[in-house]
Amino acid sequence: MGNDLLGYGVLHNHFFGQSMLELVMVGHAYRRRGIGRALIRHIIGRAGPVLWTSTNQSNLPMQALLAQMGFQRSGIIEGLDAGDPELIYRIGNAEV
């Protein structure tokens, strides 16, 4: 690992004025080691009282991680990616 970039996350507050975890990326060689979970925990700690995120219906690993961390499914958006709806999730800081 050394000085390798293992992963990163993007947090913004432009989702109807609320915190949104826009992106989590972990390098392919470093997946399944808890790095994504650590990034999301860190971002939860920096977010407002509620953190929102989303993932494609086809992204089963991310859905599983969000469920394990206590995120609740909150909705679905059709039409962003043809045939692959976007699933919306949320978590409150008090739930972690």
PyMOL commands that set and color helices and strands:
alter all, ss='L'
color gray80, all
select helices_A, chain A and resi 28-30+35-46+60-68+93-95
alter helices_A, ss='H'
color red, helices_A
select strands_A, chain A and resi 7-15+18-26+50-56+72-77+86-92
alter strands_A, ss='S'
color yellow, strands_A
deselect
rebuild
show_as cartoon
